[in-house]
Amino acid sequence: MGRVAGKKVFITGGAQGLGACFGHMLADEGAKVALTDINGEGAKKTAAAINEKHPGAAIAIAHDVTKKDQWESALGEAAEAMGGISVLINNAGIGTAGSIETESYENWRLTHEIDVDSIFIGTQLAMPYLKDNQPGSIINISSVAGLIADGMMLSYNSAKAAVWMMSKSIALHCARSGYDIRCNSVHPVFTRTPIVDPLIALGGGGEEGEKKLVRQIPLKRLGEPEDVGYCILYLASDESRFVTASEFKIDGGITAQ
Ligand SMILES: NC(=O)c1ccc[n+]([C@@H]2O[C@H](COP(=O)([O-])OP(=O)(O)OC[C@H]3O[C@@H](n4cnc5c(N)ncnc54)[C@H](O)[C@@H]3O)[C@@H](O)[C@H]2O)c1
């Protein structure tokens, strides 16, 4: 039996990067996974790669997390295919750069719409499914940027800090309501996915650009998607049954400084 055998996991932003890695690792440990993404073709490719190893373990759904009607149909389709939903991973997100002097209001709104509002809309709509499939687990992907600030990350800092605190509110509501549904946030540092490519390019690209990012991290390397994936496996499984309203820093030590 795998660590998450029997779990029915809905993952947003599952086409590439962290979401795709979570899909692979969860399916390797026995879960069924619904990979949703605004990039529907990418989600299909990832699901196909998972199904090659574990036939029937993965489905793909085209889904823009900012759209309420798309959440409704994606949740319905996933629940139908998997026989319910017991784990929700709010992973889709964008990273943006800009200071209080340079950031546009449009970019501020977009960052909050994709990184925060979507979690409100989606988690509210997912609650009935999670209540029907307890024990449940909600895993919200924040960032170290939700805990420590950077002058050039105004919108992203604000959005990811909101994800951190709203996760605790969701967790407390579920606990006080007597639901066996946990909610926690995960805070990765720079991790090797396409989202960090612009940051590496900003630092001069290639090894040089990577070195500049790594300099700030006590463990002296970028995170790998699997480093975050092991935390997700724990939070999706019943191994974390007494853990709620917590934050998990997968950060090579950066937030301790
Ligand atoms: N990689 C890192 O260094 C890092 C660090 C901290 C936090 N994070 C967070 O991890 C999460 C995953 O990021 P990643 O590194 O895999 O990045 P990524 O860019 O590789 O993947 C993000 C995925 O989200 C999808 N997406 C974007 N907008 C969407 C929308 N409106 N609806 C549905 N899907 C949408 C993209 O198509 C993409 O597949 C994000 O929330 C990000 O903020 C990443």
The ligand as an SDF file (V2000), in Angstrom:
LIG
                    3D

 44 48  0  0  0  0  0  0  0  0999 V2000
    9.3030   27.4950   -8.0700 N   0  0  0  0  0  0  0  0  0  0  0  0
    9.5090   28.3460   -7.0880 C   0  0  0  0  0  0  0  0  0  0  0  0
   10.6130   28.8520   -6.8860 O   0  0  0  0  0  0  0  0  0  0  0  0
    8.3860   28.6950   -6.1280 C   0  0  0  0  0  0  0  0  0  0  0  0
    8.7320   29.2130   -4.8810 C   0  0  0  0  0  0  0  0  0  0  0  0
    7.7170   29.5600   -3.9910 C   0  0  0  0  0  0  0  0  0  0  0  0
    6.3830   29.3580   -4.3500 C   0  0  0  0  0  0  0  0  0  0  0  0
    6.0840   28.8510   -5.5800 N   0  0  0  0  0  0  0  0  0  0  0  0
    4.6660   28.6760   -5.9070 C   0  0  0  0  0  0  0  0  0  0  0  0
    4.4470   27.3590   -6.3520 O   0  0  0  0  0  0  0  0  0  0  0  0
    3.3110   27.3200   -7.2190 C   0  0  0  0  0  0  0  0  0  0  0  0
    3.6650   26.5520   -8.4770 C   0  0  0  0  0  0  0  0  0  0  0  0
    4.6760   27.2580   -9.1680 O   0  0  0  0  0  0  0  0  0  0  0  0
    5.7450   26.5890  -10.1310 P   0  0  0  0  0  0  0  0  0  0  0  0
    7.0780   26.8870   -9.5780 O   0  0  0  0  0  0  0  0  0  0  0  0
    5.3910   25.1690  -10.4230 O   0  0  0  0  0  0  0  0  0  0  0  0
    5.5350   27.5260  -11.4100 O   0  0  0  0  0  0  0  0  0  0  0  0
    5.1600   27.1940  -12.9240 P   0  0  0  0  0  0  0  0  0  0  0  0
    5.0660   28.5120  -13.5840 O   0  0  0  0  0  0  0  0  0  0  0  0
    6.0920   26.1820  -13.4640 O   0  0  0  0  0  0  0  0  0  0  0  0
    3.7140   26.5190  -12.8220 O   0  0  0  0  0  0  0  0  0  0  0  0
    2.5660   27.2510  -12.5120 C   0  0  0  0  0  0  0  0  0  0  0  0
    1.3910   26.6050  -13.2330 C   0  0  0  0  0  0  0  0  0  0  0  0
    0.2100   27.3670  -12.9160 O   0  0  0  0  0  0  0  0  0  0  0  0
   -0.5450   27.5080  -14.1000 C   0  0  0  0  0  0  0  0  0  0  0  0
   -1.4210   28.6810  -14.0340 N   0  0  0  0  0  0  0  0  0  0  0  0
   -1.0650   29.9950  -14.0880 C   0  0  0  0  0  0  0  0  0  0  0  0
   -2.1600   30.7610  -14.0600 N   0  0  0  0  0  0  0  0  0  0  0  0
   -3.2290   29.9290  -13.9790 C   0  0  0  0  0  0  0  0  0  0  0  0
   -4.6290   30.1220  -13.9410 C   0  0  0  0  0  0  0  0  0  0  0  0
   -5.1820   31.3440  -13.9770 N   0  0  0  0  0  0  0  0  0  0  0  0
   -5.4290   29.0330  -13.8430 N   0  0  0  0  0  0  0  0  0  0  0  0
   -4.8930   27.7930  -13.8090 C   0  0  0  0  0  0  0  0  0  0  0  0
   -3.5890   27.5420  -13.8840 N   0  0  0  0  0  0  0  0  0  0  0  0
   -2.7620   28.6030  -13.9650 C   0  0  0  0  0  0  0  0  0  0  0  0
    0.4920   27.6230  -15.2140 C   0  0  0  0  0  0  0  0  0  0  0  0
   -0.0670   27.3280  -16.4950 O   0  0  0  0  0  0  0  0  0  0  0  0
    1.5370   26.6180  -14.7620 C   0  0  0  0  0  0  0  0  0  0  0  0
    1.3060   25.3270  -15.2770 O   0  0  0  0  0  0  0  0  0  0  0  0
    2.9260   28.7950   -7.4620 C   0  0  0  0  0  0  0  0  0  0  0  0
    1.8340   29.1360   -6.6250 O   0  0  0  0  0  0  0  0  0  0  0  0
    4.1690   29.5520   -7.0510 C   0  0  0  0  0  0  0  0  0  0  0  0
    3.8980   30.8660   -6.6290 O   0  0  0  0  0  0  0  0  0  0  0  0
    7.0530   28.5040   -6.4690 C   0  0  0  0  0  0  0  0  0  0  0  0
  1  2  1  0
  2  3  2  0
  2  4  1  0
  4  5  1  0
  4 44  2  0
  5  6  2  0
  6  7  1  0
  7  8  2  0
  8  9  1  0
  8 44  1  0
  9 10  1  0
  9 42  1  0
 10 11  1  0
 11 12  1  0
 11 40  1  0
 12 13  1  0
 13 14  1  0
 14 15  2  0
 14 16  1  0
 14 17  1  0
 17 18  1  0
 18 19  2  0
 18 20  1  0
 18 21  1  0
 21 22  1  0
 22 23  1  0
 23 24  1  0
 23 38  1  0
 24 25  1  0
 25 26  1  0
 25 36  1  0
 26 27  1  0
 26 35  1  0
 27 28  2  0
 28 29  1  0
 29 30  1  0
 29 35  2  0
 30 31  1  0
 30 32  2  0
 32 33  1  0
 33 34  2  0
 34 35  1  0
 36 37  1  0
 36 38  1  0
 38 39  1  0
 40 41  1  0
 40 42  1  0
 42 43  1  0
M  CHG  2   8   1  16  -1
M  END
$$$$
